[in-house]
Amino acid sequence: MLRGIQVLDLSRVLAGPWATQMLADLGASVMKVERAGSGDDTRQWGPPYTAQGLASYFTCANRGKESVSVDFKNQEQLKAVQKLALQADVIVENFKVGQLKAFGLDAATLRSKKPELIYCSITGYGQNGPRAKEAGYDFALQGLTGLMSITGPADGPPFKVGVAVIDIVTGIYACNAITACLFQRTQTGEGATIDCALFDTGIALLANQGAAHLVAGAEPKAMGNAHPSIVPYQAYHAKDGYLVLAVGNDRQFASLAKALDQDSWAVDPRFATNPQRVANRELLNSLLEPLLMKASRSHWLERFEAVGVPCTPVQSVSEVFTEPQLRERQLLVSHAEYSLNLDGDARPKDAASPLQTVGQPMVINGLRPSHPLPPPALGPTITSSEP
């Protein structure tokens, strides 16, 4: 879909690489420019590592790219990067605000020479505002934007999300903006300057919780696995582990009550409607939990599935990757160029199993857009003679 689009990736770590991996999977040619000698920071973010010594973190966001090494203080190498920049359709960078101007690689300089260029900057706080010059880190932004205040157990300390969710979603927003600007360019011939900020993404991710404050002045709080506006909609302990109930309407609640042999709940004025269940959350949970503890997860999953009640087991990451649905969806991409470190420690090992990465979570016309090229080894030093 993006075949013929040239992307110069001047980003590192996660948000920018996530965006450029998406572009690569959609067919663009992506050249990743890395620091000479060490490369992207995440190449060393381990363990675990592949058998060839590549950190697993790096593999999650760099499929489908080529790599070159650059020392920006070397004028010959810098000129080569500037040349690549003017050949690109898209540039993605995540340097601090204004830092690339000294190297002639900022949006204003490059777009003055090539107006059709689409230039995307990803920073912690955006190109303007009192915090614009500050470095941005996902964990810090989860705290600043309020996400940690609504994550974790009720009356407990604030918790971060288990992955760098602000980085990842910023990458998705950046890719979305880039593809929109590519389409716009076909209509106008003009490029664009895109300003993406982790801060903005963190605020957007507040979603319904942010809306509750804007609409009613509410102060959302952490509620563990519970939902502020829907009941029962949380994790519960069965006899042999946790399961999730996601009862989204009154019809589903009536089905749940029937599956639990508690038909009267569906007409009980304390529970019959969702607002009533929210008002009586603690009472309903005190009745639900002892019932669920009497039988195994598989027992309840079978009963709830039979009557259309949304319910899933809480699985570990290793369990997820043996999930039949994952195999049927062909979500994993294999790369024979790397093999696994089956012992899981920091030492490279020989192993027969190829590296796998997670493909794009979309299927278009029956095909999953996932680039076959593996995450690249650190590339050679760029020279001015390169095209």
Secondary structure, 3 states (H helix, E strand, C coil): CCCCCEEEEECCCCHHHHHHHHHHHCCCEEEEEEECCCCCHHHHCCCCECCCCCEHHHHCCCCCEEEEEECCCCHHHHHHHHHHHHHCCEEEECCCCCHHHHHCCCHHHHHHHCCCCEEEEEECCCCCCCCCCCCCCHHHHHHHCCHHHHCCCCCCCCCCCCCCHHHHHHHHHHHHHHHHHHHHHHHHCCCEEEEEEHHHHHHHCCHHHHHHHHHHCCCCCCCCCCCCCCCCEEEEEECCEEEEEECCCHHHHHHHHHHCCCHHHHCCCCCCCHHHHHHCHHHHHHHHHHHHCCCCHHHHHHHHHHCCCCEEECCCHHHHCCCHHHHHCCCEEEEEEEECCCCCCCCCCCCCCEEEEECCCCCECCECCCCCCCCCCCCCECCCCCC
